[in-house]
């Protein structure tokens, strides 16, 4: 262990869950605030913490300390009610399972997540598709760890160091994601970025943001592994 820390984004990188996350967030926000009708906010690649903060402000609410944690408890209940929808409406994106398997089988790779999802949501999404055994959840950075996505890179590296004693650097940490915020998280958080054009952002736009490696998708497993280890 210790040659590479690979941090995977989830939505539109590994999975497509058919907008269920937005539906659950909206229902939970309405239940938490009492605002059945409320202004929604958009921004692919935000942390859930930032998403909640943006939506609260857009609806005239100044979030109090601890309010995001209380919201997550409500969201957990909504997700429990919608548990069957993830597997029924969502899918694993082509090549994602194979790439995760190869990384999980590599003793020189720590494979985890860097996602805007709160950790509980990350776990339930991967479990819905049988991917939960292929990453080390305890080594990741999540949307309830910090509001700013670049900070999640540092969170993940610190967790790995505390658990294993292995110190990863910007050269040995690789973030895989599809959105502009994934690219910026890597550049500002201290990681290499392997961008995949499986979300809403075109390859040229990802390159313009600073992604030196851009793949159309994850279907060529050898190409994915080569990009992770280049």
N, C-alpha and C positions, 0 to 999 in steps of 0.2 A: 504493500500500500504506500501511496505517497507521491506518485508521479503526475497524477492529473486529478483535479476536482472538476467534475462536469455538473453543471446546474441547468436543469431543464425547465423552461416555461411549460405551462399546461395547455391553456386554452388557445386553440388554433395552431399549436405547435405539436403537442401530443394527441390532443382530443378536440373534437368538435361536439359540444353538448347542446347545440341547437337553441341557443339563447335562453336556456333554462336558468343560468346564473342571473341574468338580468330580471327575469320574471320573479325569481325567488327574492332577489334584493328588493325589488319594488314592493312586493307583498310584505316583506319584513319591515321595510321602512315605513310603509303605511300603518302597519300594526304597532310599531314602536312609537311613532309620532302622533298617531290618530289622524293623519292626513290621508284620507282615502284617495283624494286627488292631489297630486303633487308634481312639481317640476322635476323632470329627470335630467341627469347630466350624463355626458358621454365622454369617453377617452380611453381607447384600448391600451392595455398595459398598465393602468393605474393599480396601486394597491387598493385592497378593499377599504383600508383605513382612509386613504385619500378620497376614494369614491364616496364613502359615507360623509366625510367632511365637506366635500364639494356639494353634495346633494342637500345636506343640512343648510349650508349657507345659501344655496339657491332658493331655499324655501323659508328664508328668514329666521333660521335657527342657529344660534351660536352654540356649538357642541360643548357640553360641560365635561370636566374630567370624569372618566369612567363611562361616558355615555356610549362610546363605540363598543366597549366590552358588553354592555347591556344589550345593545343592538345585536351583537353576534349571538347572544343567547336566544333572542327572538328568531334570528335567521336560522339557527340550528333546528328549531321546532318546525319552521316552514320547510326546510330541506328534508326533515324526517317524513313530513307529509307527502313530499314529492319524490321520495327515494326511487320509486320504480321508474320515474320519467327519465332519469339519467341514462340507464341502460336501454330503455325503449326508444328514446329519441336521439341519443348521442351515438358517437362512433369513435373508434381509434383511428387516427389519421394514418394513411399508408406509410409503412416502414417504421412507424414509431415503436411498435412492440419489438421488432427485430433489433433496432438500435439500442433499446433499453436492455434487452437480453445480452447483447454483446458487451455492453458496458458493465452489467452486473456480473458477468463471467470473467472480467478482466481484473486480476488481483492488483494491478497497478492503478486502477481507477476507483475513485470514490464518486458514485453517481447519486445525485440528489436533485432537489428542486429549487428554483428561484421563481416565485410566482406571486402575483398580486392576490391570489386566493389566501384567505386565512388558513392556517394549517388544517383545521378540522375539515374545511371544504376541499382542500387538496387531497386529503386522505380519502374522503368519501368519493370524490370523482375518480381517482385511480382505482379504488376498490370496486367501483361499479363495472369496470372493464377488466378486472383481474390483473392490473398492473402494479398493485400496491406492494407486491413482494420484490419488485425489480429496482426499487430506489431505497436509499437510506434516508427516511424522513427526518431523523434526528440531526442530520447534517445540513438541512436546507435553510432557506430564508423565505419568510412568508408575509402575507399582507397584513397580518396582525402583529408583526414584530416592529415595524416602523412605517410611518406614513410615506417616506421617500424611498422609491425603489432602488436607487443606487446603494443605499445603506444596507440593503439585504445581502449584497455581495459580501460585505464586511461581517455581517451577522453569520452567514454560512461559514466563512473561513474561521471565525472565532470558535464556532461550535465544533468544527472538526478538530481544531487545535486543542480545545479543552478535552475532547473525548479521546483523541489518539496521540496527541503530542506532535502531529505533523503540521508544519506551517506551510500553507500554500501561498503562492505569490500571484501577482497579476499575470505572469507568464505561464503559470501552471493551473490557472483557473479559467474555465471556459463556460460561457453562458450560451445556451441555445434558445433562440426565441424568434418570434415573427413580427413584433411590433416595433415602432420607433422607440418606445420606452424601454424595450429590451436592449436595443443598441445603446441607448444613452446610459442605461444602468451599468452595462459593461464598461463603457468608456469612462464614466465618472466614478464607478464603484471599484474599478481595478480588476478587470478580467478581459480575456479575449472574447470576441463575439463570433459565433457562427449563426448567421441569420438564415431563416427559411421563409420563403415567399408563399407560405400557406395561409396567411391571414389577409388583411385588407391592404397591405402595403406592397407595392411593386418592387421587384428586385433593384431597379435603378434608384428608387427612393431610399431603399435600405443602404445601398452603397454610398449615396450622397450624404447620409447621416454619419458615415464612418465605418460601416461594416465592410471589412476587407474580404471576408468569405461569405458568399451568399449562395445558398442552394435552393433549387426550385422546390424541393420537398425532402422527405427522409427515405425515399424508396430505394436509393442506392446505398445499402448499408456500408459497403466498403468505402464509398466516397465520404459518408458521414464520419466514419471512424478515422479516416485519413485527415479530415478537416479538424477533428477534435485533437489529434496528436501532432498536427503540423507546427 
